[in-house]
């Protein structure tokens, strides 16, 4: 009689590890979409929540180190998509996903973020037409910010090569989608601005979903374009695709190929334009030549050149007439001046005679007055002047005493005397 085989018995730890191994090996890294519930954020920064739909749910752990570049703020009820590894938490035996990336589910949330940033930058004036700069007519140095391996760079180089083969093109290779792409694009625009010879910059990529183009909707890229000292062309996606970069850039191109066509015209067009300008210049010179020739012909048939001697004779007669007229005017002016001088001299003579007579009369009067006041004239009329021994004129009897010596001045001579008496 056969003995039944003994069944294999697993410990809890062994079976949970086997289940974890199977989950990680068979499922691995996946994208899961669902609604956030039971959301909590630990003090360490780790995020824990559940993803659910109408029939099931799975726990999720979003560690702090993986949250770099997170563009949304998760909350209960939010519809999200997460990418990570499905595993088993052995201590509780719960199945969970270790989240590496998280984004809003569907284009609705991205469109909402797009409109929000657009309104913010527009309010700051970054979309204003006044700050848009014209592109150079014939740029010699062109910078391109795009993926070095995408179809966009090949299309742009083909167009530029056909239109003008001898251009200097600087390619700034960047990632154009995914985490960190926006920062690379912004840095590349800044680096190209450091090249002093740069004339224009094209920043763009080929078409894709809104998620693929999202790097050109990032604020850091918009700020870099606005701060650029070199004109920037935005060439993102297809003609129907619009990004924030399109609104901030100096010019929006519907596609990367169109950007290459807009940045520089075909060499043949420039050559045709030069030929056209050359013809216009030749016509202008011919018109000017004909005008000058007509002026020369008119001058040649004018009276001046036909009868130069007669013209000189006429001018000589005019000069002679003017000379005679000038001489007559000078002579007449001299006569008038002479007459005026004679009249002035006569007036001066009369005035001097009158002044002389008046002054002579005044001198005579003053002389008579002086003569009348002369002391000798008074003495001639019988008066005398008596002086004391000290030479002072005696005017009062009290000035002398008996026996005093006096000297009396007469009109002719002097009399000395001695006082014998004085009375009033």
Beta strands, then each sheet from edge to edge (+ up, - down):
strand 1: 29-41
strand 2: 47-52
strand 3: 57-62
strand 4: 79-89
strand 5: 94-104
strand 6: 141-146
strand 7: 168-173
strand 8: 200-205
strand 9: 231-236
strand 10: 251-252
strand 11: 385-387
strand 12: 405-409
strand 13: 414-418
sheet 1: 1+ 2- 3+ 5+ 4- 1+
sheet 2: 7+ 6+ 8+ 9+ 10+
sheet 3: 11+ 12- 13+
end
